Amino acid sequence: MKLKTNAELTNEELLKREKSVRIMVTFTLFAVIVMLLGGIFITYQKKSFNTFIVLPFCFLPIYINNFMTLKKIREEKTKRIL
């Protein structure tokens, strides 16, 4: 099944997609921050480098991709004056 582009969506579908992507962006950012703080805390406690500090940087491209998708959806909304 091929996803429709933002221009092909109806107004209701566009608003629904924006809401779901906004939730994904918020959750991903929250998860990255929690993982980063957890990695820093564990590194501080053990006084040595561990792999948990690298984990947030692995999830950062997912956050950036979701954020760029949200930006494109908002641009489409402004074109449609929603």
C-alpha positions in Angstrom: 0.0 0.0 0.0 1.5 3.3 -1.1 1.1 6.3 1.2 -0.5 9.4 -0.2 1.5 12.6 -0.3 0.4 15.5 1.7 -1.0 17.3 -1.3 -3.2 14.2 -2.1 -4.8 14.1 1.4 -8.1 15.6 2.2 -8.2 18.3 4.9 -9.4 15.9 7.6 -6.7 13.3 6.7 -4.0 16.0 6.8 -5.1 17.2 10.2 -5.2 13.6 11.4 -1.7 12.9 10.1 -0.4 16.1 11.7 -1.8 15.0 15.0 -0.2 11.6 14.9 3.1 12.9 13.7 3.1 15.6 16.4 2.6 12.8 19.0 5.4 10.8 17.5 7.8 13.8 17.5 6.9 14.6 21.1 7.4 11.0 22.3 10.6 10.5 20.3 12.1 13.7 21.8 11.0 12.7 25.3 12.6 9.2 24.8 15.9 10.7 23.5 16.1 13.1 26.5 15.4 10.3 29.0 17.9 8.0 27.4 20.5 10.8 27.4 19.9 11.7 31.0 20.0 8.0 31.9 23.2 7.4 30.1 24.8 10.4 31.7 23.6 9.2 35.1 24.9 5.7 34.6 28.2 7.0 33.3 28.6 9.3 36.3 27.8 6.5 38.7 30.2 4.0 37.2 32.9 6.6 36.4 33.5 5.0 33.1 32.1 5.1 29.5 29.1 2.9 28.7 27.0 2.1 25.7 23.9 3.8 27.1 25.4 7.2 26.3 25.5 6.3 22.6 21.9 5.1 22.4 20.2 8.5 22.2 22.3 9.5 19.2 21.1 6.4 17.4 17.5 7.6 17.8 18.3 11.1 16.8 17.8 10.5 13.0 14.3 9.1 13.7 13.5 12.3 15.6 14.9 14.5 12.8 12.9 12.6 10.1 9.7 12.9 12.1 10.3 16.6 12.7 10.9 17.3 9.0 7.7 15.4 8.2 5.8 17.5 10.6 7.3 20.7 9.1 6.1 19.6 5.6 2.6 18.9 6.9 2.5 22.4 8.5 3.6 23.9 5.2 0.8 22.1 3.4 -1.6 23.4 6.0 -0.5 27.0 5.4 -1.0 26.5 1.6 -4.5 25.3 2.2 -5.2 28.0 4.8 -6.3 25.5 7.5 
